[in-house]
Amino acid sequence: MTDVNGDPIKDADGNPITAKSTDTGEFDIPVTDTEVTPGQIVTATPDKGNQSTELTVPVPVDYTVTPVTADGKPISNVTPTHYNAKPGTTVSYPDVKGYTVRPNNETVPTVENGNVNVTYTPNPVNAPVTIPTDTTDGNNVDHAGTATVPGVTGVTGQTVTVNVPTKKGYTPTADTITATIEPDGSIKPNETVTYTADGQNGLVEFVDADNPTHKLAEDQTVEGKTDGYIDHTAVESEIQSVLAQNYNLVSDQTVSKTFNPDTGENVFVVKFRVMVDATYTTVPVDANGNDIPGTTATPETGALGTEISYPDVPGYEVTTNPGTVPTDGGNAKVVYTPTTHAYSITPVDESGNPIPDTKATPKTGTTATVITDFPTVEGYTPKTGQDVEVPTTDTSVQVVYVPNTVDTTVTIPSNYGDLTVEGVTGKTGQTVEVNVPAKQGYTTNKTTVPGVVNPDGTISITETIVYTPNTVTGTVTVPSNLGDVNFPDLTGVTGQVLEVPVPAQEGYTSEPSVVQFTINPDGTITTTTTNIDYVPNQVTGDVTLDSNLGNLTVNNVTGKTGQTIVVDVPQRDGYTSDKQTVTAIVEPDGTIKVTEPVTYTETDDDTATAPTDKQAAHNLSGAQANVTTVSHKTQNSDNQQKATDSRKLPQTNEKTQDATLAKIGLSLMSLLGLLGLAAKRRKHEDEDSNK
């Protein structure tokens, strides 16, 4: 019998365990997971026949594996694959063309028909792109073809931009096209490029074949298009006028030659010869009878039996007798032998332009011999497949070199130090655009900078990037013991630290008095100050008590803003106050206000000596404070304002009326006191006189 992993189950002695099915009887051989029904209960019995154990065979479940990309999205055009296996075992996964599965520890789900996402990474691709082309030449003839762009890079599924190759003398419909990287590693272009022939100018010369400098008619300018023929009707009248002057037409390039953008000025020559004795053609050939490259058969005229004329062929010399003018007026082959001479090699690009910072390299060779020892040019490689031969004269021959491809790290100077950009590619001598790295919280003066690919494989950047910190405006709220404190319209630039005074709260002193705010690169404004503590100010002042005897003043009362304190009521001889103390609140403006009045009641003590007005005033005013502080928790400014409003003293006219009544009452009581004392004094005098 096997476990869920397919390994045989063994007893303590290492012997395979056989199983006895409760339904079908005993098995004589070790049971595997394919020999019993999934979900069936079996009894595992050692070969020795003891310690039987009932086991349940695991039930395989159907599940689905969905290939996804790193962001969790299903891979396009890939169908989820269904599998059947035991829960808890490692999932199977399909091969996805163009992608590589990431290492995973996904296991078969425990539920039926569960789904498991398996992550795949797109494969990198570096391949050529073959662009389908349609070239319309100067004769309005379409030529289907292709243009290949090597070294295009990307990853499977990516759409890349491909530069369209230039074609001299033609204009493409677009400078770039898009292409899609296929799972098989190929890159498929999404568009076809059409090349249209450019306009060209030319000149037609009408010359004597025996004396090319002798013009038989005025030169004629003509127009056409690349690889197109001249409109022959434009030159027919001139040709006919020359023929009428006793000339034969020898050759006419206006019917055989097309406008070629590679030759510079397009010159079409129409040759004529005066009708004389015998004509023949000189053909330069080598020792094997093959035509000398770069030469053409030369029509000649001469008397029969005389030595034929032959042209000078640079790089060659005539070593044998060329013979005489043929009687049949046919071809006369002249054997030429190549010479050995000095020449030089000039490295050029594919457009024929000299490679910068190079010069011609002196060489010696035999005319028409293929050159194999090309000079070394840093940053360039001779183009393969070109057969360059020793030139015919002591001149320089051009060898095409292609720039090397570079993939390197570029350093960009900036006002915040040097920046590095990896994976910049280009070719020697090319100017590439390098993306400027973004810096959070800053704006660059440029998004790209030009870089020149040097022959040594480096890329030089001559411009300096300037990062300007962004301006940020925002509001920050800081908690305080009096409620949240808002700091609105804070404005600064990235990296700046603002020092902002804490808003004043009447009657309080803030700690700290200034809060620092930092403008962060992500555009937020933060502070390290977690709380503002408004500390109530210490106040010492006079307290005015409202009483039926007038306003009473208690001096030098001390407390803190928002605090409720208890003030002793001043006592007056001959009177009893209705309370011994009153409560007062220290207001934010520094005043101390009492919200409850005091009522004095005259006592019945006849022995009391009525004070004079001056004494009464002394007793009721200017008393020193005996203050008891009442614990009072400081509230926020709104609560304080409400408390202040609820503790407002009577209005000014009310105080004036109360003070007037108090003075009248005091005067009356003083008068009554004096009358009482006078009456008692008389009584005592009468009693003394009666004794």
C-alpha positions in Angstrom: 0.0 0.0 0.0 1.3 3.6 -0.8 0.8 6.9 0.9 -0.5 10.1 -0.8 2.9 10.7 -2.4 3.0 7.2 -3.9 5.7 5.9 -1.6 5.1 2.3 -0.1 3.8 2.2 3.4 6.0 0.0 5.6 5.7 -1.6 9.1 8.2 -1.1 11.9 10.5 -3.8 10.3 10.5 -2.0 7.0 8.2 -4.5 5.2 5.6 -3.2 2.7 2.1 -3.2 4.2 -0.7 -5.0 2.4 -4.3 -3.9 2.6 -7.5 -5.7 3.2 -10.6 -4.1 1.6 -13.7 -4.1 3.8 -15.6 -4.6 0.6 -13.6 -7.1 -1.5 -11.5 -9.1 0.9 -7.8 -9.4 1.4 -5.1 -8.3 -1.1 -2.1 -10.6 -1.5 0.3 -7.9 -2.7 1.2 -4.4 -1.5 -1.6 -2.0 -2.6 -0.8 1.1 -4.7 -3.1 4.1 -5.0 -4.3 2.7 -8.4 -5.4 -0.7 -7.0 -8.1 0.6 -4.7 -11.1 2.9 -5.3 -10.5 6.5 -4.3 -12.4 7.2 -1.1 -12.6 3.5 -0.2 -11.7 2.5 3.4 -9.0 -0.2 3.5 -7.3 -2.0 6.3 -3.5 -2.0 6.2 -2.1 -5.3 7.6 1.6 -6.1 7.9 2.9 -9.3 6.2 3.3 -10.7 9.7 -0.4 -10.5 10.2 -0.8 -8.0 13.1 -1.6 -4.4 13.9 -4.2 -3.8 11.1 -5.1 -0.2 10.4 -8.0 1.2 8.5 -7.0 3.9 6.0 -9.0 6.0 3.5 -7.5 6.4 0.1 -7.3 10.1 -0.9 -9.8 11.3 -3.5 -8.2 13.2 -6.5 -9.9 16.4 -7.5 -10.2 18.3 -10.8 -8.5 21.7 -10.8 -7.5 24.3 -13.3 -4.1 26.0 -13.8 -4.3 29.6 -15.3 -0.9 31.0 -16.5 -0.7 34.7 -15.5 1.8 37.5 -15.7 3.6 39.1 -12.8 0.6 41.5 -12.3 -1.8 38.6 -12.0 -3.4 39.0 -15.5 -4.0 35.9 -17.6 -1.5 35.6 -20.5 -3.2 36.4 -23.8 -4.2 33.6 -26.1 -3.3 31.0 -23.5 -6.2 28.6 -22.4 -6.3 27.4 -18.8 -5.3 23.8 -18.4 -7.3 21.2 -16.5 -5.6 18.6 -14.3 -6.7 15.9 -11.8 -4.6 15.1 -8.8 -4.7 14.6 -5.0 -5.1 17.7 -2.8 -1.9 19.0 -1.3 0.4 17.7 -4.0 2.4 20.0 -6.2 0.4 21.4 -9.1 1.2 20.6 -12.7 1.6 23.5 -15.1 1.7 23.7 -18.9 4.6 25.0 -21.1 3.7 28.4 -22.4 5.6 29.4 -25.6 7.6 32.6 -25.1 7.3 32.5 -21.3 9.2 30.9 -18.5 7.4 29.7 -15.3 8.5 31.3 -12.1 9.5 28.9 -9.3 6.4 28.2 -7.2 5.1 26.1 -4.3 1.5 26.0 -5.5 -0.4 22.8 -4.4 -3.5 21.2 -5.6 -6.6 22.8 -4.0 -8.7 20.8 -1.6 -12.0 21.7 -3.3 -13.3 20.3 -6.6 -12.8 22.5 -9.7 -10.5 24.9 -7.9 -8.3 27.3 -9.8 -4.5 27.9 -9.3 -2.7 31.0 -10.8 0.8 30.2 -11.9 3.1 33.1 -12.7 5.1 33.2 -15.9 7.8 35.7 -17.0 8.0 36.8 -20.7 11.2 35.8 -22.4 13.6 38.5 -23.6 14.0 38.7 -27.4 16.7 40.2 -29.6 15.9 39.6 -33.2 15.8 41.3 -36.6 12.6 42.7 -38.0 11.8 42.2 -41.7 9.5 45.0 -42.9 7.4 44.4 -46.0 8.0 47.2 -48.5 6.5 48.4 -51.7 8.8 50.6 -53.8 7.4 52.8 -56.6 10.2 53.8 -59.0 10.4 56.7 -61.3 8.6 54.7 -64.0 5.6 54.2 -61.6 6.4 50.5 -61.4 5.8 48.9 -58.0 8.5 46.5 -56.6 7.5 44.5 -53.6 10.4 43.7 -51.2 11.5 43.8 -47.7 13.8 45.9 -45.4 15.5 44.2 -42.5 16.3 46.0 -39.2 18.7 44.0 -37.0 19.0 43.9 -33.2 15.4 44.9 -32.2 14.9 44.0 -28.5 12.0 43.5 -26.1 10.0 40.8 -24.4 7.3 38.4 -25.5 4.0 40.1 -26.1 5.5 43.6 -26.2 4.8 46.1 -28.9 8.0 47.9 -30.0 8.9 50.8 -32.2 11.1 50.0 -35.2 13.0 52.6 -37.2 12.4 52.4 -40.9 15.6 52.1 -43.0 16.4 54.9 -45.4 16.5 54.2 -49.1 18.5 56.7 -51.1 16.5 58.6 -53.6 13.2 57.5 -52.1 10.9 58.8 -49.3 9.2 56.3 -47.0 5.6 56.7 -45.8 6.8 56.6 -42.2 10.0 56.9 -40.2 9.0 54.3 -37.7 6.5 51.4 -37.5 5.3 49.2 -34.7 6.0 45.5 -34.3 4.8 42.8 -31.9 7.1 40.3 -30.3 5.6 36.8 -30.9 5.9 33.9 -28.5 8.2 32.0 -30.9 10.8 34.8 -30.5 10.1 36.5 -33.9 9.1 40.1 -34.2 6.2 40.7 -36.5 5.8 44.1 -38.1 2.3 45.6 -38.0 2.6 47.8 -41.0 3.9 47.9 -44.6 6.2 50.7 -45.7 5.9 52.3 -49.2 8.9 54.0 -50.7 8.1 56.7 -53.3 10.7 57.8 -55.8 12.1 61.4 -55.3 12.4 63.9 -58.1 15.8 64.0 -60.0 17.5 66.4 -62.4 19.7 65.5 -65.3 21.7 66.8 -68.3 21.8 65.4 -71.8 25.0 65.9 -73.8 25.3 65.5 -77.6 29.0 64.7 -78.5 31.3 63.4 -81.1 32.2 59.8 -80.2 35.8 60.4 -81.4 36.1 63.7 -79.6 33.9 63.8 -76.6 34.7 67.4 -75.8 33.2 68.3 -79.2 29.6 69.2 -78.5 27.3 68.7 -81.5 24.4 70.5 -79.9 23.5 72.5 -76.8 23.2 70.5 -73.5 19.7 70.0 -72.5 18.3 69.8 -69.0 15.8 67.0 -68.1 13.8 66.0 -65.1 12.6 62.6 -63.9 12.4 60.4 -60.8 14.8 58.0 -59.1 15.3 54.8 -61.3 13.1 56.3 -64.0 13.8 56.9 -67.7 14.0 60.2 -69.4 11.0 61.2 -71.5 12.7 60.5 -74.8 10.3 62.8 -76.8 12.1 65.7 -75.1 15.4 65.0 -76.9 14.3 63.5 -80.2 14.3 66.8 -82.1 18.0 67.5 -81.1 19.0 63.9 -82.1 17.4 64.3 -85.5 19.1 67.7 -86.1 22.6 66.1 -85.4 21.8 63.1 -87.7 21.0 65.6 -90.4 24.6 66.9 -90.3 26.1 63.6 -91.8 26.5 61.8 -88.4 25.6 58.3 -87.4 24.1 57.6 -84.0 26.6 55.5 -82.0 25.0 55.3 -78.6 22.0 56.9 -76.8 21.9 56.8 -73.0 18.6 58.6 -73.0 16.9 55.3 -73.8 19.0 52.9 -71.7 20.0 54.9 -68.6 17.8 55.8 -65.6 18.1 58.5 -62.9 20.5 57.2 -60.3 20.7 59.0 -56.9 24.1 57.4 -56.1 26.0 59.0 -59.0 25.5 62.6 -58.1 24.7 64.6 -61.2 22.8 62.5 -63.8 24.5 63.0 -67.2 23.0 61.2 -70.2 25.4 61.1 -73.3 24.3 60.7 -76.9 27.2 59.9 -79.1 27.6 60.4 -82.8 30.3 59.7 -85.4 31.0 61.2 -88.7 30.4 58.7 -91.5 34.1 57.8 -92.7 36.0 54.8 -93.8 36.0 51.8 -91.4 34.6 51.6 -87.9 35.4 49.0 -85.2 35.2 48.5 -81.5 38.2 48.1 -79.1 37.4 45.7 -76.2 39.9 45.6 -73.3 40.4 42.0 -72.0 42.7 40.1 -69.6 45.0 37.3 -70.5 42.1 34.8 -70.3 40.0 36.9 -72.7 37.7 38.2 -70.0 36.5 41.8 -70.1 38.5 44.2 -67.9 36.2 45.3 -65.0 35.2 48.9 -65.1 35.9 49.3 -68.8 33.6 49.5 -71.8 34.1 48.7 -75.5 35.3 51.7 -77.3 34.2 52.5 -80.9 37.1 53.5 -83.1 37.5 54.6 -86.8 40.6 54.0 -88.9 42.0 53.0 -92.2 42.0 49.3 -92.9 45.3 47.6 -92.2 46.6 50.2 -89.8 47.3 49.6 -86.1 44.1 49.8 -84.1 43.7 52.4 -81.5 43.1 51.5 -77.9 42.3 53.5 -74.8 44.5 53.8 -71.7 43.1 51.7 -68.9 44.3 52.9 -65.4 46.0 50.1 -63.5 46.7 48.1 -66.7 49.2 48.1 -69.5 49.2 46.6 -73.0 52.0 43.9 -73.3 51.3 42.5 -76.7 50.7 43.9 -80.2 47.1 44.9 -80.4 46.7 44.1 -84.1 45.2 46.1 -87.0 41.8 47.5 -87.9 39.5 44.5 -88.6 38.2 44.4 -92.2 34.7 43.4 -91.0 34.4 46.5 -88.7 33.8 44.2 -85.7 35.4 43.9 -82.3 39.1 44.2 -81.7 40.2 42.6 -78.4 43.2 44.2 -76.7 45.0 42.2 -73.9 45.8 44.3 -70.8 48.0 43.2 -67.9 47.3 44.5 -64.3 50.1 46.6 -62.7 51.4 46.7 -59.1 51.2 50.2 -57.5 50.6 52.2 -54.3 47.1 53.0 -53.1 45.3 53.7 -49.8 42.2 52.6 -47.9 39.7 55.2 -46.7 37.2 53.9 -44.0 33.7 55.2 -44.8 30.2 54.6 -43.5 27.4 52.9 -45.6 26.6 56.3 -47.1 30.1 56.8 -48.3 31.0 59.4 -45.7 34.5 59.2 -44.1 34.6 57.7 -40.6 35.3 60.6 -38.2 38.8 60.9 -36.8 40.3 58.5 -39.4 42.7 58.9 -42.3 43.6 56.9 -45.3 46.0 54.0 -44.7 48.8 53.6 -47.3 48.9 50.2 -49.1 50.6 48.5 -52.1 48.8 46.0 -54.4 48.0 44.7 -57.8 45.1 46.1 -59.8 41.9 44.2 -59.3 43.2 42.0 -56.5 40.7 41.5 -53.7 41.8 43.4 -50.5 41.7 41.3 -47.2 43.9 43.3 -44.8 41.6 46.1 -43.7 42.9 48.6 -41.1 41.5 48.6 -37.6 39.1 51.4 -36.8 38.1 51.8 -33.1 34.4 51.5 -32.6 33.8 50.1 -36.1 33.9 46.8 -37.9 34.4 46.2 -41.7 31.1 45.3 -43.3 31.0 41.6 -44.2 30.4 40.5 -47.7 32.1 43.4 -49.5 34.6 42.6 -52.1 37.0 45.5 -52.3 39.7 45.4 -55.0 43.0 47.3 -55.4 42.1 50.4 -57.4 43.4 51.0 -60.9 45.3 54.1 -60.0 47.4 55.4 -57.1 44.3 56.6 -55.4 42.3 55.7 -52.3 39.7 53.0 -52.2 36.7 53.2 -49.9 36.0 50.3 -47.4 32.7 50.3 -45.7 32.7 50.0 -41.9 29.6 49.5 -39.8 29.4 51.1 -36.3 29.6 48.8 -33.3 26.5 48.4 -31.1 26.9 49.7 -27.6 24.9 48.8 -24.5 26.2 50.7 -21.5 25.6 52.8 -18.5 25.4 56.6 -19.0 26.3 59.3 -16.5 24.2 62.5 -16.6 25.4 65.5 -14.6 22.8 67.4 -12.7 22.5 70.1 -10.0 21.9 67.2 -7.5 24.9 65.2 -8.5 25.7 62.7 -11.3 22.8 60.4 -12.4 23.3 56.9 -13.9 21.1 55.4 -16.5 21.6 51.7 -17.3 21.0 49.9 -20.6 21.4 52.7 -23.0 22.0 51.4 -26.5 23.3 53.0 -29.7 26.0 52.7 -32.3 29.4 54.3 -32.6 29.1 57.9 -33.8 25.3 58.0 -33.2 23.6 60.6 -31.1 21.0 58.9 -28.9 18.3 60.4 -26.7 18.8 59.3 -23.1 15.8 59.4 -20.8 16.3 61.6 -17.7 15.5 59.8 -14.5 12.5 61.2 -12.6 13.1 62.6 -9.1 10.1 62.6 -6.9 9.0 66.1 -5.9 11.1 67.8 -8.6 10.6 68.9 -12.2 13.4 68.5 -14.7 14.2 71.1 -17.3 14.5 68.3 -19.8 13.0 64.8 -20.2 15.8 63.6 -22.4 19.3 64.6 -23.2 21.4 63.8 -26.3 24.4 61.5 -25.9 27.1 60.7 -28.4 28.3 57.1 -28.7 32.1 57.2 -28.6 34.4 54.8 -30.4 35.7 53.5 -27.1 32.1 52.3 -26.2 31.2 55.1 -23.8 28.4 57.5 -24.3 29.1 61.2 -23.5 26.6 63.6 -22.1 27.5 67.3 -22.4 24.3 68.8 -21.0 23.5 69.3 -17.2 20.1 68.5 -16.0 18.5 71.0 -13.6 16.0 69.6 -11.1 13.6 72.3 -9.7 11.8 71.5 -6.5 8.0 71.5 -6.9 5.9 74.1 -5.1 3.4 72.6 -2.6 0.5 74.3 -0.8 -1.5 72.6 1.9 -3.2 72.7 5.3 -1.9 70.8 8.3 -3.8 70.2 11.5 -1.9 69.7 14.7 -3.7 68.5 17.9 -3.6 70.7 21.0 -5.1 70.6 24.5 -7.6 73.2 23.3 -8.6 71.3 20.2 -7.1 70.9 16.7 -5.0 73.8 15.4 -5.2 74.5 11.7 -2.2 75.8 9.7 -3.8 76.8 6.4 -2.2 77.7 3.1 1.3 76.4 4.0 3.4 77.0 0.9 7.0 75.8 0.1 9.1 73.7 -2.2 10.2 70.1 -1.9 12.8 69.6 0.8 12.1 73.0 2.4 11.5 73.3 6.2 9.0 76.0 7.1 8.9 77.6 10.5 5.4 78.8 11.3 4.4 80.6 14.5 1.6 78.9 16.5 -1.7 80.8 16.4 -2.1 82.9 19.5 -4.8 81.9 22.0 -5.9 84.8 24.3 -4.8 84.1 27.9 -2.5 81.3 27.0 1.1 80.8 26.0 1.8 78.0 23.4 4.5 75.4 23.7 6.2 75.3 21.3 5.7 78.8 19.9 6.9 77.8 16.4 6.2 74.6 14.5 8.4 73.2 11.8 6.8 71.8 8.7 8.7 69.7 6.1 7.7 69.7 2.4 8.1 66.0 1.4 8.9 64.8 -2.2 5.5 63.0 -2.4 3.7 66.4 -2.1 2.7 66.0 1.5 3.5 68.5 4.3 4.4 66.9 7.7 5.6 67.9 11.1 7.3 66.2 14.0 5.3 68.2 16.4 2.6 65.8 17.7 0.8 68.2 20.0 0.6 71.9 20.9 0.2 72.7 24.6 -1.5 75.9 25.4 -0.4 76.8 28.9 -2.8 79.2 30.8 -1.2 82.5 31.8 -0.8 83.4 35.5 -3.0 86.4 36.4 -3.0 88.7 39.5 -5.6 91.4 39.7 -8.4 93.0 41.7 -11.8 91.3 42.0 -15.1 93.3 42.2 -17.9 91.8 44.2 -21.4 93.0 43.6 -23.3 93.6 46.9 -26.3 95.4 48.3 -23.8 97.8 49.9 -22.2 98.5 46.6 -19.2 97.2 44.7 -16.6 95.6 46.8 -13.0 95.2 45.7 -10.7 92.4 46.7 -7.1 93.1 45.8 -4.3 90.8 44.5 -6.3 87.8 43.5 -4.2 85.3 41.6 -5.2 82.5 39.2 -4.6 81.0 35.8 -6.6 81.6 32.6 -9.7 79.4 32.6 -9.3 78.6 36.2 -12.2 78.8 38.7 -11.1 80.2 42.1 -12.8 80.8 45.5 -12.6 84.3 46.9 -13.3 85.1 50.6 -16.1 87.7 51.0 -15.0 90.8 53.0 -16.8 91.1 56.4 -18.3 94.3 57.7 -18.8 95.2 61.3 -22.5 95.2 62.1 -23.3 93.1 59.1 -23.5 89.5 58.2 -22.9 88.4 54.5 -25.1 85.7 53.0 -22.0 83.7 52.0 -18.5 83.5 53.2 -16.9 82.9 49.8 -17.8 83.4 46.1 -16.4 81.7 43.0 -14.7 83.6 40.3 -13.4 82.7 36.8 -10.1 83.9 35.3 -11.0 85.2 31.9 -8.6 85.0 28.8 -8.4 88.8 28.8 -6.8 88.8 32.2 -9.8 89.9 34.2 -11.3 87.9 37.1 -15.0 87.9 37.2 -17.5 86.9 39.9 -20.9 85.7 38.8 -22.8 85.7 42.1 -23.8 88.8 44.2 -23.3 89.2 48.0 -26.0 90.4 50.3 -25.2 92.0 53.7 -27.7 91.9 56.5 -27.5 94.3 59.5 -27.0 92.5 62.9 -29.1 93.3 66.0 -26.2 94.0 68.3 -27.1 97.3 70.0 -23.6 97.5 71.4 -22.1 97.7 68.0 -20.5 101.0 67.2 -21.6 102.3 63.9 -18.6 103.1 61.8 -18.2 106.3 60.0 -18.5 106.5 56.3 -14.8 106.5 56.1 -14.5 103.4 58.2 -17.3 101.5 56.3 -15.5 102.2 53.0 -12.3 100.9 54.6 -14.0 97.7 55.7 -15.7 97.0 52.4 -13.0 98.0 49.9 -9.4 97.1 49.4 -9.6 93.9 51.3 -6.7 91.5 50.7 -7.8 88.3 48.9 -8.0 85.0 50.6 -8.3 82.9 47.5 -8.9 79.1 47.2 -8.3 77.5 43.8 -11.1 75.3 42.5 -9.9 72.5 40.2 -11.1 73.3 36.8 -10.1 71.5 33.6 -9.2 73.8 30.8 -11.5 73.4 27.8 -11.1 74.5 24.2 -11.5 78.0 23.1 -15.2 77.5 22.1 -16.1 76.2 25.6 -14.1 79.0 27.2 -16.1 81.5 25.2 -19.4 79.9 26.3 -18.2 80.0 29.9 -17.2 83.6 29.5 -20.6 84.5 28.0 -22.4 82.7 30.8 -20.3 84.6 33.5 -20.8 88.1 32.2 -21.2 90.7 34.9 -24.3 93.1 34.9 -24.1 95.9 32.5 -22.7 99.3 33.3 -26.1 101.1 34.1 -27.0 98.2 36.4 -23.7 98.6 38.3 -24.3 102.4 38.6 -27.8 101.9 40.0 -26.5 99.3 42.5 -23.7 101.6 43.6 -26.0 104.5 44.2 -28.4 102.5 46.3 -25.5 101.1 48.3 -24.2 104.6 49.0 -27.7 105.8 50.1 -28.1 102.7 52.3 -24.7 103.2 53.9 -25.4 106.9 54.6 -28.8 106.0 56.2 -27.2 103.3 58.3 -24.5 105.7 59.5 -27.1 108.3 60.4 -29.2 105.8 62.3 -26.2 104.6 64.1 -25.3 108.1 65.2 -28.9 108.8 66.4 -28.9 105.6 68.3 -25.7 106.4 70.1 -27.0 109.9 70.9 -30.2 108.5 72.4 -28.2 106.0 74.5 -25.9 108.7 75.7 -28.9 110.9 76.9 -30.4 107.9 78.6 -27.2 107.2 80.5 -27.0 110.9 81.4 -30.6 110.9 82.7 -30.0 107.8 84.7 -26.8 109.4 86.2 -28.7 112.5 87.1 -31.5 110.6 88.9 -29.1 108.7 91.1 
